[in-house]
Amino acid sequence: MTTKKSLGLPSVKWIAIAAVAGVVAGAAAVYVKETGIGNGGGETASVECKLARDRIASVTPLMKGQVAAMVAAYEPRKLTAVSFNGPDGKPLTLDHFAGKTVLLNLWATWCVPCREEMPALNALEKEMGSDKFQVVPVNIDSGDDDKPKTFLAETGVDALQLYRDKTIAVFNSLKKEGLAMGLPVTLLIDDKGCLISAMNGPAAWDSEDAKTLIKGAIGS
């Protein structure tokens, strides 16, 4: 089992982050600091995820610098309750991405740090996106696709597809798991669909620290 470590701010540029209302009823903070992840108990450790423990152990030392807020999973497991709609509007689960290491990111148009983070995620996908790795950003705005599409255009995002869950069920599912406390929230999932680590708050995903972490997760 990996050792817990505290979440921390990944970059000075995001120190002044305004509180934002609307993630769930009564929610106000964009992100909060926690001491660990995966304490919700909603999902049990999967037998097929046992091999992921070695991967978690190998990438934990890489969770530093610009990605120091990443926290290793207590137990690798599949998040079977996570679902959202693909770019074509059809429902997807994480099984759809089997064979790829996935950086799953939940965001909204009203989330101030999401606006800062999205271009970095776009740059990461441009450089490292392949048949082995994909950034999967899931928008949780209510309403139609117009607002998130405008947001992506305004932030210069051209390499990321639009995944959506206007019911916010995906956020609530991860909240139940102890993985989501605000936005943005980012999960690193291995090619078997097993949770490796999670982060609440933004990060410089186009940094060398982030790329090194992703390479370690892929196993390259």
N, C-alpha and C positions, 0 to 999 in steps of 0.2 A: 504494500500500500504506500502511496506517495505521501510525502510530508506536506501539510497544509502551509500556505503562505498567504500573506495579506495582500489585498488588492491595493494598487497605488495609481496615481495619475501617471499616464504614459508620457506626457509632454507638457511643458510649461505653458504652451499656447492655449491649452484648454482649461487653465486654472479657473478663469472667470466664466463659469457656465451658469446661465440663468435657469431658475426653476421653471418647469413647464408642466401645465396641467393636462390631463387627458389620456394617460396610458390605460388606466383602469379607473373606475369610479373612485374618486377621492385621492388618486395618485397625484403627487406634485413634483417630486424630484426627478431630474433627468437621470441621475445615477446615484448609487450609494455604495459605500465601501463595505465589504464583507470579508470574512476570514476563510471562507471555503466555498465549495460548490457541491451541488448534487446531494443536499441533505433533505430534500423534500420527501423522498421515500415513495414516490408514485410509481417509479419503474424499478424493477429488480435487475440485479446484475445478470447479464446474459451469458450463457455457457459459451456461445460463439464469440464473445468479447474477451475471453480470458487471455488470449494472446496479445490483446491490446495493452495489457499491463506493462509489457516490456517496452512498447512504443511510448507509453506515458512516462516511464522511467527515463527513457533516452531523451525525450524532448523537454522535460521539466527544467533542466539547466539552461535551456534556450529561452525560457520565459523571463527575459530581462530587458533592460533598456527601454525602448519604445513599446515593448509588449510585456512589461513587467507586471501589468495588471491581470494577465492571464493566470488562471488558477487550474492546476491539474485536477482531474476528476478523482474522487475517492475510489470509485469503482467504475470501470468502463462498462457501458451498457447501451443498448439500443433505446432510442426515444420513440417508441412505437405510436405514441399519441400525437406526435408532431405532424401536422398536415397543413397545406396551403395550396393556393392555385398557381399553376404555371403560367407562362406568358400567353398561352392559348386559352386561359381561363379554366382549364380542366384541373381537377384536384390531384395533388401529388403527396407522396410521403417521402421520407428520406431514402426509402428503398429504391426510388427512381434514380438515385445517384450512386448506386452500388458500383464499386470498382474505382471510384474517385474519392480522394480526400476532399472534404468540403469545408469551407469557411462560411457558416450560416450566420447572416447578420440581420437583425430585426431593426427597422427604422421607420420614421414617420416624417412627413413634410414639416410638421411644427417643431420637430426636435432640432434645437440649435446645433449641438455637437454633431448630429448626423450630417448636417450641411458641410461641416468641416471635414468629416471623415469620408464621405462618399467618393470624392475624387481620388483619395488614396486607395480605396478599395478598387476603384476602376483601374488605377495604374497597376495594382497588384494582379488583377485579372489579365490585363494586357500583357504583362511580362511573364506570368507564370501559369496562366490558364492553359489547360491541355486535357488530354484524355485521362490524366492522372490527378488533376486538381481543378477545382472550380469555386469561385466566389458566388454564393447564392444569397442575394439581398432580398429580404421579404418585407414589403411595405405593409403597415397595419393601419393606414388611414381608412376611415369609413368613406362611403360614397363611391363614385365611379373612378375610372383610371386617369382622368384628365389631370388632377392635381399632382399625383406622383410622377406622371409623365413630364409635366412642366418642370417639376423639381429636378428631375434627372437632366433635362435639357439645359436648365439654368446653371447646373453645377458641372456641365461639360462631360457628363457620363455617357460614353458611347460603346463600352465593352461589356456592360452588365445588362442582363435581361431583367424584366420587371416581373417579380413574383409577388403575390398579394394574398392577404387575409384580412378583409375588411370587417370580420367578426371579432378580431383580436383573440380568437381562441388559441392561436399558436403562442401568443405571449402568456396567456393565462395558464396554458399547459406547462410552459417552462417555468413560470412563477411557482406553480405547484411543486415542481421538481427542485426548487431552490436555486434555479439557474438564472432567473430574470427578476430584476428589481426595478428597472427603469430602462430608458433607451439612450444610446444604442446598447444592444446586447449581442455578443458574438460567440458562437460555438465552433470549436474545431472538432471535426468528425472524421474518423479514418475511413479507409476504402471498404471496410466491412459494415459501415454504418454505426460504429461504436464511438461514443463520446470520449474525447481525449481531454478537453479542457474548455473553459468558458471565461468570458470577461464581461463585466458590466462597466460601461463607459467607453469613450472613444480611444482610438490608437492610430499611430502613424503607420498604416498598413503598407505603405510604399517604402518604408525604411529598411535598411539592411538587417536590423534585428528581426523584423517581421518576416522577411524573405528567408532568413536562416531558420526560423521556427517552422515555416511552411515546408521547407526542404527536409527538415528533420521529420516532420509528420508524414511526408510522402515516403520517406525512406531513401531519398536520393543523396 
